[in-house]
Amino acid sequence: MTDKTDDEIISELSHNCRLSSRQLARKLGIHPTTLISRMKRLEKSGVIKGYGAKLDLSALGYDFMGIVQVKIAKGKLIETQEKISKLKGVVAVYDITGEYDSVAIIAAKSRERFSSLIKSFSHIPFVEHTNTQVILNIVKASHDFEAA
């Protein structure tokens, strides 16, 4: 569980994780030692999983993006999701409720690679059925998340 100060730290880090501890502590009005201690606790608890650049896949040439809904044979969900997650071009894999068992976000630099990636799902054992939607525009990406 996080408190107001943790939430402020997370918010600031999500906007710019390149600030030094001193700069971030000053901005939040807390002591640098307090900041470092809280960040270590957030890392240890798994709230903060790492630090890195927010990438614009379109700017990197990944002009073909899609959402692949996947129906998976009973009892083989986790191992199948793991195999899907290892495919080159898979951005994210989610375990979901509803008609499908899982959804994958995919990205490719060419129409040929996009087609090949979609077809590769059917070669994974225990994938029973897929349904793919093409992403036309990105209005808001997950790295733009703002806590409520």
N, C-alpha and C positions, 0 to 999 in steps of 0.2 A: 504494500500500500504506500502511496506517496502523499506528501503533504504539500502545502502551498509553495514552499521553498523548492522542493523537489520538482514540482510542476514548472516553476520558473526556470530552473536549471535545464530541464528537458526542452522547454520551449526555446530557450536561447541557443542550446546546442543544435537543435533541429534547424535553426536559421543560419548558424555559423559555428561549426565545430572547430574552426581554426583559431579562435580566440585563445590567448594564453589563459592559464588559470587565474593569474593576477587580474587580467583585463575583465574576465567574466565575473570574478568575485566583486570587483569594483562596480561593475554594471549592475549587479544584483544587490549590492550593499551588504555583503557578507565577507567574513575573513577568508582568505585563500585556503587556509587549513580546513575550515569548515566545508568549503566547496569541494576540495579534494576528497575529504572523508565521505561526503554525501555521494560524489560521483563513484567512488570505489564501491559503496554499498549498492548503488543502482546497477553497477556492472555485475557485482557478485550475485544479485538477486535476479539477473537476467532482463531487467527493464531496459538497460542500455546494452545492446548486443555488439556494438562496434561503432567506429567513426569512419566517415568517408565522404566522397564527393557525390553530389546529386547529379545523376547523369540524364541528359536529354537524348533519349534513344533516336529520335528523329534527326537531331543534329549530328549523330554518329552514323547516319545512313540507314538506320533500321526503319525503312519507310513502310514495311508490311508488318502490321501487328494484328493479332487476333485473340479471341477468347475461345478456348476449346473446352466444351463440357464433355465429361467422360463418365460412362456407365461402366462399373467394374464388377467382376464376378464376386459373389458373396465370399467372405473370408479371405480375400486377397487384396483388400483395400490398401493397407499401409505399404506392402511390398511393391504394389503396382504404382502407387504415388511416388515412391522412391525412384523407381525406374524412369518414370515420366520426368521427375525433377532433374535427372542427369542428362537429358537430351539437350544438345547444344541449341540454343535459341529459346529455351523455356525460361521465362523471366520469373514466374511464380507459380506455385501449385497450392490450391486450397482444398480442404476437405469441407464439403457443403451438405446442406439438407436439400430435400426436394427430389425431383425426378432423376437427377444425375447425382453421382457420388462425389465427384471432384470437378474442379475447374482449373485450367492452366492458362496463363497469359503467355503468349508467344510473340517473338519478334524476329524478323529476317530482313536482310538487305536486298534481296531480290525476289521476284515473283516465283522463280524456280525453287529457291531455297524454302520459301514460305510453303509452297505446295508440297515439297518433299517432307518438311517438318510435320505438316498436318497428316500426311499419309503414314509417317513413321509411328504414329499413335496406334494404328491398327495392327502393327507388327509386334506390339508388346503383349505378351501372354496375359490373359484375363481381362483385357480391354474388350468389352462386349459391344460398345456403341459409342460414337462421338457425334457431337454437333458443334459446328464452328461458326462463329460470327467474326466478320472483319471489322476492325476498329477503324473508323473513318477519321475521327479527330479526337485528340486528348484535351478535355476541358479542364480536368484537374487530375494530377498524378498522386500516387500514394505518398511520395516524398514531400508533397505540399500540405500534409495533414496538420491541422490546427486543433488542439484539444479544446473541448467545449467547456 
